[in-house]
Amino acid sequence: FRSSSGKNKFIIKFPIMAFDMAPLLPDMMRESKYSEQEKSILNNFHNAASIRINKMFANKICWKATLDTLQGYENVQPDPNVSTIERLYDDVLDDLNIAKKSLKKGDDALINALYVCLLDLFKLKLTDADLKYPTREQFLKEYLGKFDLESEHEKTLLWQTANWMSVLFKMVTARKNTGLTIQVIPKLLEGWDAKYITGSGMKKSTANRVFLLHSEGKTPINHRGKLRQKAIAADADNHEFLPEVRRGKGRPRSAQRKDSSLSPSPVHGKRSRYSRESSKATRLPF
C-alpha cells in the first residue's frame, strides 16, 4: 500500500500457528530479575517449544515413541522432522538461532526458566499414566518405608517430583545438574515461588528431594565436610590401615622415606625404631 508520505510500504504476514500457553508463563514474565531481552527470549522460546510439542503430539506414532522413552523403553523417533524429547531443547534454540554457548553460565536463572517452560508445556499433554510411576502406590512401593513418616500431601508431591525428575533427566544428565533440578521441578509442581535451598542444615523436605534426585538420576551421593569425615571413620572401623606419615612443608622426599622406614609397621613384621635402638645399645664393640 502507499503511505501518506507517498512511499510504498510492504507488510509481511507470517502464518499464525496455534500453540498452547504454559500456565506458569505469566508468572515468569512478571519476574523482576529478568531483563526485557531475557523476557523476549523466554516468550519466543515458549512459542517455538509449544509448536514443536504440538507437532510431536499430532503424530500418533511419534508421540507413542515419546511415551515409550519416558517409561524407560528404547525407541527411535520415526520422523526425523519431529523432535525427540532428548533433543527438544536444542531444536527449539536452533529454531530461534540461539547458540547454547551464548546462554552464559551466569544466566542460570534464565536457563532454569526455559526448562520450566518446556516441562510446563509437556504437562498439558501428559497424564500420570504416561509417566514412570502411574500411581502414588507404585512410587511408595518402590521407595518402601522411606517416606512413611511424611504427610499425605508431601507423599503426593514426592511422587510427582520423582515422575517429573525422570522426564527432565531425558533432557539433561542428573550429574552436575543438581542446582537446575532442585530449582526447576519444585517451581513446576508447587508454583513459581517455590524454592528449596540445599547445603548443610537443609530441611527434611529438601533432603527428600535431593535423595530422589540421586535415586532417579542414578548418581552417587558425595559426602562433604563433616559428613565425609564420618563416612571415612565408619569405613576405618572395618579395615586396617598402615600409619600415615605426613610430609612437612618443604621437607625433601629423602627425609620422607627415612621417616617412613622408621615408623612402626607391625602389619609387615618390621621392627619399630625403639627395638632397633635397644639392640644397638646392647651390641658389643668387638
C-alpha positions as CSV (number, residue, x, y, z in Angstrom):
1,F,0.0,0.0,0.0
2,R,1.0,3.6,-0.3
3,S,1.6,5.6,2.9
4,S,0.7,9.3,3.5
5,S,4.3,10.2,2.7
6,G,3.9,8.7,-0.8
7,K,6.4,5.8,-0.2
8,N,5.5,2.2,-0.8
9,K,5.4,0.0,2.3
10,F,5.0,-3.7,2.5
11,I,3.6,-5.8,5.2
12,I,4.9,-9.4,5.6
13,K,2.4,-11.7,7.2
14,F,3.7,-14.8,8.9
15,P,1.4,-17.9,9.1
16,I,-0.3,-18.0,12.5
17,M,0.2,-21.4,14.2
18,A,-1.8,-22.4,17.2
19,F,0.2,-23.0,20.3
20,D,-0.6,-23.8,23.9
21,M,0.2,-21.4,26.8
22,A,2.2,-22.7,29.7
23,P,0.3,-21.9,32.9
24,L,3.4,-20.6,34.6
25,L,4.4,-18.2,31.7
26,P,2.6,-15.1,33.2
27,D,4.4,-15.6,36.5
28,M,7.7,-15.9,34.6
29,M,7.0,-12.7,32.6
30,R,6.3,-10.8,35.8
31,E,9.7,-11.8,37.3
32,S,11.6,-8.6,38.1
33,K,15.0,-10.2,37.9
34,Y,14.7,-10.8,34.1
35,S,15.6,-8.1,31.7
36,E,13.4,-7.1,28.8
37,Q,15.7,-9.0,26.5
38,E,15.5,-12.2,28.6
39,K,11.7,-11.9,28.7
40,S,11.7,-11.7,25.0
41,I,13.9,-14.8,24.7
42,L,11.6,-16.6,27.2
43,N,8.4,-15.7,25.3
44,N,9.8,-16.7,21.9
45,F,11.2,-19.9,23.4
46,H,7.7,-20.7,24.8
47,N,6.0,-20.2,21.4
48,A,8.6,-22.2,19.5
49,A,8.5,-25.1,22.1
50,S,4.7,-25.2,22.0
51,I,4.7,-25.6,18.2
52,R,7.2,-28.4,18.4
53,I,5.5,-30.2,21.2
54,N,2.1,-29.9,19.3
55,K,3.8,-31.4,16.2
56,M,5.0,-34.3,18.4
57,F,1.6,-34.8,19.9
58,A,-0.2,-34.6,16.5
59,N,1.8,-37.5,15.1
60,K,0.5,-40.6,16.9
61,I,3.5,-42.8,16.1
62,C,5.9,-40.1,17.2
63,W,4.0,-39.5,20.4
64,K,4.0,-43.2,21.1
65,A,7.8,-43.2,20.7
66,T,8.0,-40.2,23.1
67,L,5.8,-42.1,25.8
68,D,8.0,-45.2,25.4
69,T,11.1,-43.1,26.0
70,L,9.5,-41.6,29.2
71,Q,8.7,-45.1,30.5
72,G,12.2,-46.3,30.0
73,Y,11.9,-48.2,26.7
74,E,14.4,-47.6,23.9
75,N,12.7,-46.2,20.9
76,V,13.7,-44.3,17.8
77,Q,11.6,-41.3,16.6
78,P,10.3,-42.5,13.2
79,D,10.0,-39.0,11.7
80,P,13.3,-37.0,11.6
81,N,11.4,-33.8,11.2
82,V,9.8,-34.3,14.7
83,S,11.8,-33.7,17.8
84,T,12.7,-36.3,20.3
85,I,12.4,-35.4,23.9
86,E,16.2,-35.7,24.2
87,R,16.9,-33.1,21.6
88,L,13.8,-30.9,22.0
89,Y,15.6,-28.1,24.0
90,D,18.4,-27.9,21.4
91,D,15.9,-27.9,18.5
92,V,13.9,-25.0,20.0
93,L,17.1,-23.0,20.4
94,D,18.0,-23.8,16.8
95,D,14.6,-22.5,15.7
96,L,15.4,-19.2,17.4
97,N,19.0,-19.1,16.1
98,I,20.3,-19.1,19.7
99,A,23.5,-20.9,20.4
100,K,23.7,-22.8,23.7
101,K,27.1,-21.2,24.4
102,S,25.5,-17.8,24.2
103,L,23.5,-18.6,27.3
104,K,26.3,-18.0,29.7
105,K,26.8,-19.8,32.9
106,G,25.8,-16.6,34.8
107,D,22.3,-16.9,33.1
108,D,21.3,-19.8,35.3
109,A,18.0,-18.2,36.2
110,L,17.0,-17.8,32.6
111,I,18.1,-21.4,31.7
112,N,16.1,-22.7,34.6
113,A,13.0,-20.7,33.4
114,L,13.4,-22.2,29.9
115,Y,13.3,-25.8,31.3
116,V,10.3,-24.9,33.5
117,C,8.6,-23.6,30.4
118,L,9.4,-26.7,28.4
119,L,8.1,-29.1,31.2
120,D,5.1,-26.9,31.8
121,L,4.1,-27.4,28.2
122,F,4.6,-31.1,28.4
123,K,2.5,-31.2,31.5
124,L,-0.5,-30.1,29.4
125,K,-0.1,-33.2,27.2
126,L,0.9,-35.9,29.7
127,T,-1.1,-37.7,32.3
128,D,0.1,-39.6,35.3
129,A,-0.4,-42.9,33.4
130,D,2.2,-41.7,30.9
131,L,4.9,-41.3,33.5
132,K,7.3,-43.6,35.3
133,Y,5.1,-44.1,38.3
134,P,1.5,-44.1,37.2
135,T,0.1,-44.2,40.7
136,R,1.3,-43.0,44.1
137,E,1.1,-46.5,45.4
138,Q,3.7,-47.7,42.9
139,F,6.0,-44.9,43.9
140,L,5.7,-45.7,47.6
141,K,6.3,-49.4,46.9
142,E,9.5,-48.5,45.0
143,Y,10.7,-46.5,48.0
144,L,9.3,-48.8,50.6
145,G,9.5,-47.3,54.1
146,K,11.5,-44.2,53.0
147,F,8.6,-41.7,53.3
148,D,6.3,-43.4,55.8
149,L,6.5,-40.5,58.3
150,E,5.7,-37.8,55.7
151,S,2.2,-36.2,55.4
152,E,-0.2,-37.4,52.7
153,H,0.3,-34.1,50.8
154,E,4.1,-34.4,50.9
155,K,3.9,-38.0,49.7
156,T,1.9,-36.8,46.7
157,L,4.4,-34.1,46.0
158,L,7.3,-36.5,46.2
159,W,5.6,-38.9,43.9
160,Q,5.1,-36.1,41.3
161,T,8.7,-34.9,41.9
162,A,10.1,-38.4,41.1
163,N,8.0,-38.6,37.9
164,W,9.0,-35.2,36.6
165,M,12.6,-35.6,37.5
166,S,12.6,-38.7,35.3
167,V,11.2,-36.6,32.5
168,L,13.8,-33.9,33.0
169,F,16.6,-36.5,33.0
170,K,15.7,-37.4,29.5
171,M,16.7,-33.8,28.5
172,V,19.7,-33.3,30.8
173,T,22.0,-35.6,32.8
174,A,21.4,-35.7,36.5
175,R,25.1,-35.4,37.2
176,K,26.3,-31.8,37.5
177,N,22.7,-30.6,37.2
178,T,21.7,-30.7,40.8
179,G,21.1,-27.0,41.1
180,L,19.0,-26.9,37.9
181,T,16.8,-29.9,39.0
182,I,16.2,-28.5,42.5
183,Q,15.2,-25.2,41.1
184,V,13.1,-26.4,38.1
185,I,10.9,-29.3,39.5
186,P,9.5,-27.5,42.6
187,K,8.6,-24.5,40.5
188,L,6.8,-26.8,38.0
189,L,4.8,-28.6,40.7
190,E,4.4,-26.1,43.5
191,G,4.3,-22.8,41.8
192,W,6.8,-20.3,40.5
193,D,7.7,-19.0,44.0
194,A,8.7,-22.5,45.4
195,K,12.3,-22.7,46.4
196,Y,14.4,-25.3,48.1
197,I,17.9,-24.5,49.4
198,T,20.5,-27.3,49.6
199,G,23.5,-27.5,51.7
200,S,24.4,-28.0,55.4
201,G,21.4,-27.7,57.7
202,M,18.9,-28.2,54.8
203,K,15.3,-29.1,55.8
204,K,13.9,-32.6,55.7
205,S,11.7,-31.7,52.7
206,T,14.8,-30.5,50.7
207,A,16.7,-33.6,51.8
208,N,13.9,-35.8,50.4
209,R,14.1,-34.1,47.0
210,V,17.9,-34.4,46.9
211,F,17.5,-38.1,47.7
212,L,15.1,-38.6,44.9
213,L,17.4,-36.7,42.5
214,H,20.3,-39.1,43.2
215,S,17.9,-42.1,43.1
216,E,16.1,-41.2,39.9
217,G,19.3,-39.9,38.3
218,K,21.3,-42.9,39.4
219,T,24.2,-40.6,40.7
220,P,26.2,-41.3,43.8
221,I,25.9,-39.0,46.8
222,N,29.1,-37.1,47.5
223,H,29.8,-36.6,51.2
224,R,31.5,-33.3,52.0
225,G,33.0,-31.8,55.2
226,K,31.9,-33.5,58.4
227,L,29.7,-36.0,56.6
228,R,32.7,-37.2,54.6
229,Q,34.8,-37.5,57.7
230,K,32.1,-39.5,59.4
231,A,31.9,-41.8,56.4
232,I,35.7,-42.3,56.4
233,A,35.6,-43.0,60.1
234,A,32.9,-45.6,59.6
235,D,34.9,-47.3,57.0
236,A,38.0,-47.3,59.2
237,D,36.3,-49.4,61.8
238,N,36.1,-52.3,59.3
239,H,39.6,-52.0,57.7
240,E,43.2,-52.0,58.8
241,F,45.3,-49.0,57.7
242,L,49.0,-48.5,57.7
243,P,50.1,-45.5,59.8
244,E,50.3,-42.4,57.6
245,V,53.5,-40.3,57.6
246,R,52.6,-36.8,56.6
247,R,55.1,-34.8,54.7
248,G,56.0,-31.5,56.4
249,K,56.2,-28.3,54.4
250,G,59.4,-28.1,52.4
251,R,60.7,-31.5,53.5
252,P,62.6,-33.4,50.9
253,R,61.4,-36.8,49.8
254,S,64.5,-38.5,51.1
255,A,63.5,-37.4,54.6
256,Q,60.0,-38.8,53.9
257,R,61.4,-42.2,53.0
258,K,63.7,-42.1,56.0
259,D,60.9,-41.3,58.4
260,S,58.6,-43.9,56.8
261,S,61.3,-46.6,57.3
262,L,61.4,-45.8,61.0
263,S,57.7,-45.8,61.5
264,P,56.3,-48.9,63.2
265,S,54.8,-51.3,60.7
266,P,53.5,-54.4,62.6
267,V,51.5,-55.4,59.5
268,H,54.6,-56.2,57.6
269,G,56.6,-57.6,60.5
270,K,59.2,-54.7,60.7
271,R,60.7,-53.9,64.0
272,S,60.0,-50.5,65.4
273,R,62.6,-47.8,65.8
274,Y,62.7,-48.4,69.5
275,S,63.5,-52.1,69.2
276,R,66.4,-51.3,66.7
277,E,67.9,-48.7,69.0
278,S,67.7,-51.0,72.0
279,S,69.5,-53.8,70.0
280,K,72.3,-51.3,69.0
281,A,72.8,-50.3,72.7
282,T,73.5,-53.9,73.7
283,R,75.9,-54.6,70.8
284,L,79.5,-55.1,72.0
285,P,82.3,-53.2,70.3
286,F,84.3,-56.4,69.4
